[in-house]
Each structure stands twice: as C-alpha cells, then as structure tokens.
Amino acid sequence: MARHLAALINLFWLFFACTIYANANGQSFEDTVQQLAKNYAEIKEVLEAKIVRLETKVIGLESKIQQQNAIVIALQNERHGDEVEIKLHETKAIVDDLAIKLSERTSAVTDIGKMPTSCSDLQHIGHRISGLYSVMGTRSVETVYCNFHPNAKEMQKWIGYVDVKSASTYFYVTRSSPFMETNIPIPFDVEQLNIGGAMNLQTGKFVAPRAGKYSFSISGVAYFPYTQLTAGLYNETPVVPSYRFQISLIKNGNWIGSGYSHATNTGGTFETFALESTLGLIKNDQVWVEISEMSDKVLLYGRRFTHFTGVFLEEDLTQ
C-alpha cells in the first residue's frame, strides 16, 4: 500500500509541475506533456549512447585484463622453464661425471674367453673394486682377495675353497634280511635317505651323477654258526673251527678295500665289520658292496645291522 501511495504522490507532483510549467510559458497542459516526453526521449537516447560506450570500454578492459593474465602466465612459465633448464644442466653434469667414472672403470675391458682363474683375469674383464671374489681353481671354485690398487703389494691373496655343487647327492640304506651270496652287489631294501636318487637299492649300485670326491661307509654284523669240536685221530686236542668273513668296496668291478671279521669258537657268535673310503669318481662311475670271502654257513646278518652310506663331498668342475 505504501508503494501505491508513493506512486500517487509522484503522479501528483508531476501533474503539479506540468501545470506550473504550462502557466509559466503560456502553454496548455497537453503541450507541456508533449514537450516533456520529447525531452525524455532525447535524454534517453543520450543515456543509451553513453551506456553503449561504457559497455564497449568494459569489453576493452576485460580484453586487456585477459592479455595481462596471459602475460603473467607466460612470465611464470618462462621462470619455470628457466628452473627446468637449470635442473637439466645440473643433471647432464652429473650424468657426464658418471659416464667418465664408468669409462675409467671399464676401460680396456676384454673378453678372456674362459672362466676367470685369477685377479688378473677379473681385472681384464672390467673389475676395479678390491674385495673378495670367486675364481675357478684347478678343479673347484676358490675364493681370493683381489687388490686392484696393489701399490707394490701382492694383487692376489688365496683365501680358500668354495663349496659349490651343481647337485646334492647323499644316501643311507640298510638291509633287513640275511645275505649269503658272494661276489655280487649286495641289494638293500630300506631307504633311509637318497637325495639325488643316485643309489639303486634293487641293484645295490651307486652311480655317480657328477665328477668329484665321494665318501662311502660300510658297517654291519656277520654271523658265525655253532659247530661241534672235532676230535683228533689219536685223541689229541680237538680241532677248533675257524670262520672268516670279508666284505669289499668295488668301483667299476675293481676292488678298492675290504672289512674283515674272523672267529674261532665252539658256539654261534656275531662279529662286526666296518670300512670307510673316499674316492675320486667321474660321471657314471659305479660303486657297490659285495661279500668277497665267506666261510661255509657264515652269513651277513640282517635286521638293519648292515649300513651303507655315501656323501658327495666336492665337485670337479673341470669335467
């Protein structure tokens, strides 16, 4: 309601002003209204022209602001580019320095065409840092200390052997029943351990999978039977029976060594035997155990008292 009242008041004042203006100029009220309308149209036209010019200036200012922003961004990018270029130069300097050091360390590198056997060989293939190295010895891998900056001192110091095997091989077999045959491989029926599968229990033969040194051990019990004393022809002292048992280690059909048991008795008894040996074998060599000598009625006792073991000690890498 207040708005309507204000409009009425403004209308009243407009009417009053027009009346006064008409009386002052000797014009009618209608002429005065037309003159005011004409003046209003002229003022409106002038104002609209000014508004157009202002809008044009605003558009120009916005364009300049965008240009300024573009300049600021370009300056920022240029500054960032300078920083990147500085970093690139620094990185290039580091890479060049590393390349020089690498070139110094790998200069005169040659292919010796074999496994290195000394510090001199290692130096020829590019090693430059002193320390412990593995080299190929006469038959096995060895550890040496290499001093690549000897200064009149010894370049190479021998440290020791390296336990290198291309395959693990060891076994432990036993026999649970008696055995009475001579000069044939003793078969075994209980496998306690057979890493590498080189021991054939059925044939009783061990077949070397690699060249090198092997250790073998045989032990067991021989049973000697009860026998009555035999009187002499003229009632002299009775003859005491004597029993022998010999077990042997065989390599490719050749005798290596034996374990021996002997008993002189008048009743059944048990005697132990043992044999240990370290052999140098080449690949596919065969090793076994056999009874090489045994008296009548003597036997190799079973019940797992007969033991046969083997261990691969050292590989010969030259074969």
LUMPAPA-67647 format. One line per field, with one value per residue (C-alpha): residue number from 0; residue in one letter; x, y, z. Coordinates in Angstrom, 1 decimal. Layout:
guza = [NUM | ...] $
tormi = [A | ...] $
px = [X | ...] $
py = [Y | ...] $
pz = [Z | ...] $
END
This chain:
guza = [0 | 1 | 2 | 3 | 4 | 5 | 6 | 7 | 8 | 9 | 10 | 11 | 12 | 13 | 14 | 15 | 16 | 17 | 18 | 19 | 20 | 21 | 22 | 23 | 24 | 25 | 26 | 27 | 28 | 29 | 30 | 31 | 32 | 33 | 34 | 35 | 36 | 37 | 38 | 39 | 40 | 41 | 42 | 43 | 44 | 45 | 46 | 47 | 48 | 49 | 50 | 51 | 52 | 53 | 54 | 55 | 56 | 57 | 58 | 59 | 60 | 61 | 62 | 63 | 64 | 65 | 66 | 67 | 68 | 69 | 70 | 71 | 72 | 73 | 74 | 75 | 76 | 77 | 78 | 79 | 80 | 81 | 82 | 83 | 84 | 85 | 86 | 87 | 88 | 89 | 90 | 91 | 92 | 93 | 94 | 95 | 96 | 97 | 98 | 99 | 100 | 101 | 102 | 103 | 104 | 105 | 106 | 107 | 108 | 109 | 110 | 111 | 112 | 113 | 114 | 115 | 116 | 117 | 118 | 119 | 120 | 121 | 122 | 123 | 124 | 125 | 126 | 127 | 128 | 129 | 130 | 131 | 132 | 133 | 134 | 135 | 136 | 137 | 138 | 139 | 140 | 141 | 142 | 143 | 144 | 145 | 146 | 147 | 148 | 149 | 150 | 151 | 152 | 153 | 154 | 155 | 156 | 157 | 158 | 159 | 160 | 161 | 162 | 163 | 164 | 165 | 166 | 167 | 168 | 169 | 170 | 171 | 172 | 173 | 174 | 175 | 176 | 177 | 178 | 179 | 180 | 181 | 182 | 183 | 184 | 185 | 186 | 187 | 188 | 189 | 190 | 191 | 192 | 193 | 194 | 195 | 196 | 197 | 198 | 199 | 200 | 201 | 202 | 203 | 204 | 205 | 206 | 207 | 208 | 209 | 210 | 211 | 212 | 213 | 214 | 215 | 216 | 217 | 218 | 219 | 220 | 221 | 222 | 223 | 224 | 225 | 226 | 227 | 228 | 229 | 230 | 231 | 232 | 233 | 234 | 235 | 236 | 237 | 238 | 239 | 240 | 241 | 242 | 243 | 244 | 245 | 246 | 247 | 248 | 249 | 250 | 251 | 252 | 253 | 254 | 255 | 256 | 257 | 258 | 259 | 260 | 261 | 262 | 263 | 264 | 265 | 266 | 267 | 268 | 269 | 270 | 271 | 272 | 273 | 274 | 275 | 276 | 277 | 278 | 279 | 280 | 281 | 282 | 283 | 284 | 285 | 286 | 287 | 288 | 289 | 290 | 291 | 292 | 293 | 294 | 295 | 296 | 297 | 298 | 299 | 300 | 301 | 302 | 303 | 304 | 305 | 306 | 307 | 308 | 309 | 310 | 311 | 312 | 313 | 314 | 315 | 316 | 317 | 318] $
tormi = [M | A | R | H | L | A | A | L | I | N | L | F | W | L | F | F | A | C | T | I | Y | A | N | A | N | G | Q | S | F | E | D | T | V | Q | Q | L | A | K | N | Y | A | E | I | K | E | V | L | E | A | K | I | V | R | L | E | T | K | V | I | G | L | E | S | K | I | Q | Q | Q | N | A | I | V | I | A | L | Q | N | E | R | H | G | D | E | V | E | I | K | L | H | E | T | K | A | I | V | D | D | L | A | I | K | L | S | E | R | T | S | A | V | T | D | I | G | K | M | P | T | S | C | S | D | L | Q | H | I | G | H | R | I | S | G | L | Y | S | V | M | G | T | R | S | V | E | T | V | Y | C | N | F | H | P | N | A | K | E | M | Q | K | W | I | G | Y | V | D | V | K | S | A | S | T | Y | F | Y | V | T | R | S | S | P | F | M | E | T | N | I | P | I | P | F | D | V | E | Q | L | N | I | G | G | A | M | N | L | Q | T | G | K | F | V | A | P | R | A | G | K | Y | S | F | S | I | S | G | V | A | Y | F | P | Y | T | Q | L | T | A | G | L | Y | N | E | T | P | V | V | P | S | Y | R | F | Q | I | S | L | I | K | N | G | N | W | I | G | S | G | Y | S | H | A | T | N | T | G | G | T | F | E | T | F | A | L | E | S | T | L | G | L | I | K | N | D | Q | V | W | V | E | I | S | E | M | S | D | K | V | L | L | Y | G | R | R | F | T | H | F | T | G | V | F | L | E | E | D | L | T | Q] $
px = [0.0 | 2.9 | 4.2 | 0.8 | 0.7 | 4.3 | 3.2 | 0.2 | 2.3 | 4.8 | 2.0 | 0.5 | 3.8 | 4.3 | 0.9 | 1.6 | 5.0 | 3.5 | 0.7 | 3.2 | 5.5 | 2.5 | 1.3 | 4.8 | 5.2 | 1.7 | 1.3 | -1.5 | -1.1 | -1.1 | 1.7 | 3.7 | 3.3 | 4.4 | 7.5 | 8.4 | 8.0 | 10.3 | 12.9 | 12.7 | 13.2 | 16.3 | 17.7 | 17.0 | 18.8 | 21.8 | 22.0 | 21.7 | 24.6 | 26.6 | 25.7 | 26.9 | 30.2 | 30.6 | 29.9 | 32.5 | 35.0 | 34.2 | 34.7 | 38.0 | 39.1 | 38.2 | 40.3 | 43.2 | 42.8 | 42.9 | 46.0 | 47.7 | 46.8 | 48.3 | 51.5 | 51.7 | 51.2 | 53.9 | 56.3 | 55.6 | 56.1 | 59.3 | 60.6 | 59.6 | 61.3 | 64.5 | 64.4 | 63.8 | 66.7 | 69.0 | 67.9 | 68.6 | 72.1 | 72.8 | 71.5 | 73.6 | 76.7 | 76.0 | 75.5 | 78.6 | 80.6 | 79.2 | 80.0 | 83.6 | 83.8 | 82.2 | 84.6 | 87.6 | 86.3 | 85.5 | 88.4 | 90.3 | 87.7 | 88.4 | 86.7 | 89.2 | 87.1 | 87.0 | 86.0 | 88.3 | 91.0 | 92.8 | 92.5 | 94.4 | 91.6 | 89.0 | 90.8 | 90.9 | 87.1 | 86.4 | 86.6 | 88.2 | 86.9 | 89.1 | 87.5 | 86.7 | 86.0 | 85.3 | 87.5 | 88.0 | 90.8 | 92.4 | 89.3 | 86.9 | 85.8 | 88.1 | 87.9 | 90.6 | 91.1 | 91.9 | 93.7 | 93.3 | 95.5 | 98.4 | 101.0 | 103.8 | 101.8 | 100.5 | 97.5 | 96.0 | 95.7 | 94.3 | 91.5 | 90.1 | 87.7 | 84.1 | 81.7 | 79.9 | 77.9 | 75.6 | 73.6 | 73.2 | 73.9 | 73.9 | 72.3 | 71.8 | 70.4 | 70.2 | 69.3 | 66.7 | 67.2 | 70.3 | 72.5 | 74.8 | 75.9 | 79.5 | 81.0 | 77.7 | 76.4 | 74.5 | 71.0 | 69.3 | 65.6 | 65.3 | 66.0 | 66.6 | 67.8 | 68.5 | 68.9 | 69.6 | 68.5 | 72.0 | 71.7 | 69.7 | 68.5 | 67.5 | 70.8 | 72.8 | 74.8 | 75.6 | 76.0 | 78.0 | 75.9 | 78.8 | 82.6 | 84.3 | 85.1 | 82.7 | 82.9 | 81.5 | 81.0 | 80.0 | 79.4 | 77.5 | 77.4 | 78.5 | 77.0 | 79.3 | 77.4 | 77.6 | 79.9 | 80.9 | 84.6 | 86.2 | 88.5 | 91.9 | 92.8 | 94.8 | 92.6 | 94.8 | 93.4 | 90.2 | 90.3 | 88.8 | 86.9 | 87.8 | 85.5 | 86.2 | 84.0 | 85.3 | 83.2 | 84.6 | 84.0 | 84.0 | 84.4 | 83.5 | 84.3 | 87.7 | 88.5 | 89.0 | 89.2 | 87.8 | 86.4 | 87.2 | 85.8 | 87.2 | 86.0 | 87.3 | 84.7 | 82.6 | 79.3 | 77.3 | 78.6 | 78.3 | 81.2 | 81.2 | 83.0 | 83.5 | 85.0 | 85.3 | 86.7 | 87.0 | 87.0 | 87.5 | 84.8 | 83.9 | 80.3 | 78.6 | 81.2 | 79.6 | 80.3 | 78.8 | 79.5 | 79.9 | 80.9 | 84.3 | 85.1 | 82.9 | 83.3 | 80.6 | 77.4 | 78.5 | 76.1 | 75.6 | 73.2 | 70.1 | 67.7 | 69.1 | 72.5 | 74.0 | 74.6 | 75.8 | 76.2 | 77.6 | 78.1 | 79.1 | 82.0 | 83.4 | 82.6 | 85.2 | 84.0 | 86.6 | 84.8] $
py = [0.0 | 2.3 | 1.8 | 2.8 | 5.9 | 6.9 | 6.4 | 8.7 | 11.3 | 11.2 | 11.5 | 14.4 | 16.2 | 15.5 | 16.9 | 19.9 | 20.5 | 20.3 | 22.8 | 25.3 | 24.9 | 25.4 | 28.5 | 29.9 | 29.5 | 30.2 | 26.6 | 24.3 | 21.2 | 18.9 | 20.9 | 20.7 | 16.9 | 16.5 | 18.7 | 16.7 | 13.5 | 14.9 | 15.9 | 12.5 | 10.8 | 12.9 | 12.3 | 8.5 | 8.5 | 10.3 | 7.9 | 4.8 | 6.1 | 6.5 | 3.1 | 1.6 | 3.5 | 2.2 | -1.3 | -1.0 | 0.3 | -2.6 | -5.1 | -3.4 | -3.5 | -7.2 | -7.9 | -6.0 | -8.0 | -11.2 | -10.0 | -9.1 | -12.5 | -14.2 | -12.1 | -13.1 | -16.8 | -16.5 | -14.9 | -17.7 | -20.3 | -18.7 | -18.6 | -22.3 | -23.1 | -21.4 | -23.5 | -26.7 | -25.8 | -25.2 | -28.7 | -30.2 | -28.7 | -30.0 | -33.5 | -33.5 | -32.6 | -35.5 | -37.9 | -36.8 | -37.3 | -40.8 | -41.6 | -40.5 | -42.7 | -45.6 | -45.2 | -45.2 | -48.3 | -50.2 | -49.1 | -51.8 | -54.4 | -57.6 | -61.0 | -63.6 | -66.4 | -68.5 | -68.5 | -66.2 | -68.0 | -65.1 | -61.4 | -60.5 | -62.2 | -60.3 | -57.0 | -57.8 | -58.3 | -55.0 | -55.4 | -52.4 | -52.6 | -54.5 | -57.3 | -61.0 | -62.8 | -66.3 | -67.7 | -71.1 | -73.2 | -76.3 | -78.4 | -76.4 | -72.8 | -70.9 | -67.6 | -65.0 | -61.4 | -59.0 | -55.8 | -53.9 | -51.0 | -53.0 | -50.2 | -52.7 | -55.2 | -58.5 | -58.3 | -61.7 | -63.5 | -67.0 | -67.4 | -70.9 | -73.3 | -72.6 | -75.5 | -75.4 | -78.4 | -78.5 | -81.2 | -82.5 | -86.3 | -88.4 | -91.6 | -94.0 | -97.5 | -100.7 | -104.3 | -106.1 | -109.7 | -112.0 | -112.3 | -115.3 | -114.8 | -113.8 | -111.7 | -109.9 | -106.5 | -106.6 | -105.2 | -103.2 | -102.9 | -100.0 | -96.4 | -94.0 | -91.2 | -91.0 | -87.4 | -87.2 | -90.8 | -92.0 | -95.1 | -98.0 | -100.3 | -103.2 | -103.5 | -102.3 | -99.9 | -96.3 | -94.3 | -91.1 | -88.2 | -85.7 | -85.9 | -85.3 | -86.7 | -89.0 | -90.6 | -94.1 | -96.1 | -99.7 | -101.4 | -104.5 | -107.8 | -111.3 | -114.4 | -117.4 | -120.7 | -123.2 | -126.2 | -129.1 | -129.8 | -132.5 | -135.0 | -135.9 | -139.3 | -140.2 | -138.5 | -135.4 | -131.8 | -131.3 | -129.2 | -125.7 | -124.4 | -121.1 | -118.8 | -115.9 | -113.1 | -110.3 | -107.5 | -105.3 | -102.0 | -102.2 | -99.5 | -100.4 | -104.0 | -103.2 | -103.9 | -100.8 | -102.1 | -104.6 | -105.0 | -108.3 | -110.4 | -113.6 | -116.0 | -119.2 | -120.7 | -123.6 | -121.8 | -119.3 | -115.8 | -112.3 | -110.2 | -106.7 | -105.2 | -101.7 | -100.0 | -96.3 | -94.9 | -91.6 | -91.9 | -89.7 | -90.5 | -89.4 | -89.2 | -92.6 | -94.5 | -97.3 | -98.2 | -101.2 | -103.5 | -107.3 | -110.3 | -111.2 | -114.1 | -116.1 | -119.5 | -122.1 | -121.4 | -117.9 | -115.1 | -111.3 | -110.6 | -108.6 | -106.8 | -103.4 | -104.1 | -103.6 | -100.0 | -98.4 | -94.6 | -92.2 | -88.4 | -86.1 | -84.1 | -81.9 | -81.5 | -81.4 | -78.6 | -79.2 | -82.3] $
pz = [0.0 | 0.7 | -2.8 | -4.3 | -2.1 | -3.2 | -6.9 | -6.4 | -4.7 | -7.6 | -10.1 | -8.2 | -8.2 | -11.9 | -12.7 | -10.4 | -12.1 | -15.6 | -14.6 | -13.2 | -16.3 | -18.6 | -16.8 | -16.7 | -20.5 | -21.6 | -22.8 | -22.4 | -20.3 | -23.3 | -25.0 | -21.8 | -21.6 | -25.2 | -24.6 | -21.5 | -23.5 | -26.2 | -23.6 | -22.0 | -25.4 | -26.1 | -22.6 | -23.0 | -26.4 | -24.9 | -21.9 | -24.2 | -26.3 | -23.2 | -21.9 | -25.2 | -25.0 | -21.4 | -22.4 | -25.2 | -22.7 | -20.3 | -23.0 | -23.9 | -20.2 | -20.0 | -23.1 | -21.5 | -18.3 | -20.3 | -22.1 | -18.7 | -17.3 | -20.4 | -19.9 | -16.2 | -17.1 | -19.8 | -17.3 | -14.8 | -17.4 | -18.6 | -15.0 | -14.6 | -17.9 | -16.6 | -13.5 | -15.5 | -17.8 | -14.8 | -13.4 | -16.8 | -16.9 | -13.4 | -14.3 | -17.5 | -15.5 | -13.1 | -16.0 | -17.7 | -14.5 | -14.0 | -17.7 | -17.1 | -14.0 | -15.7 | -18.6 | -16.3 | -14.6 | -17.7 | -19.9 | -21.7 | -20.8 | -22.8 | -23.2 | -21.9 | -23.4 | -20.2 | -16.6 | -14.6 | -12.7 | -11.1 | -10.0 | -13.2 | -15.3 | -13.2 | -13.9 | -17.6 | -17.8 | -16.0 | -12.2 | -10.5 | -6.9 | -4.4 | -2.5 | -2.2 | -5.5 | -6.6 | -9.3 | -11.0 | -9.4 | -10.7 | -10.1 | -8.0 | -7.3 | -4.9 | -3.1 | -3.4 | -2.2 | -5.1 | -4.5 | -7.8 | -6.4 | -5.1 | -4.7 | -4.8 | -2.7 | -3.8 | -6.0 | -5.2 | -1.8 | -1.7 | 0.9 | 0.5 | -1.4 | -2.2 | -1.6 | -5.0 | -6.2 | -9.2 | -7.5 | -3.9 | -3.6 | -0.4 | 0.7 | 3.6 | 3.0 | 5.2 | 4.8 | 6.9 | 5.9 | 5.8 | 2.7 | 1.8 | -1.8 | -2.7 | -5.4 | -6.4 | -5.3 | -2.1 | -2.6 | 0.1 | 1.0 | 3.4 | 2.2 | 5.0 | 2.7 | -1.1 | -2.1 | -5.8 | -6.4 | -7.3 | -5.1 | -6.7 | -3.8 | -6.1 | -7.9 | -4.9 | -7.1 | -6.6 | -9.9 | -9.7 | -11.1 | -11.2 | -11.2 | -7.9 | -4.5 | -2.6 | 0.8 | 1.5 | 4.7 | 5.2 | 8.5 | 9.7 | 11.6 | 10.4 | 12.0 | 12.6 | 13.3 | 16.1 | 15.3 | 17.5 | 18.2 | 16.1 | 17.9 | 16.5 | 15.2 | 18.2 | 20.9 | 20.8 | 21.4 | 19.4 | 16.3 | 16.8 | 13.8 | 12.3 | 10.3 | 8.0 | 6.6 | 4.2 | 2.7 | 0.0 | -1.7 | -5.5 | -8.1 | -11.7 | -11.0 | -9.3 | -5.7 | -3.6 | 0.0 | 2.5 | 6.0 | 7.7 | 10.6 | 12.0 | 14.7 | 16.3 | 18.5 | 19.5 | 19.5 | 17.4 | 17.6 | 16.0 | 14.8 | 13.5 | 10.5 | 9.1 | 6.1 | 5.1 | 1.9 | 0.0 | -3.8 | -6.8 | -9.3 | -12.8 | -14.0 | -14.3 | -12.2 | -10.3 | -6.7 | -4.7 | -1.8 | -2.0 | 0.1 | -1.3 | 1.1 | 3.5 | 5.3 | 5.0 | 6.9 | 7.7 | 6.6 | 6.6 | 9.4 | 8.6 | 10.9 | 9.7 | 11.2 | 7.7 | 6.8 | 3.5 | 3.3 | 0.7 | 0.5 | -2.3 | -0.9 | -3.7 | -7.3 | -10.0 | -12.2 | -14.9 | -16.2] $
END
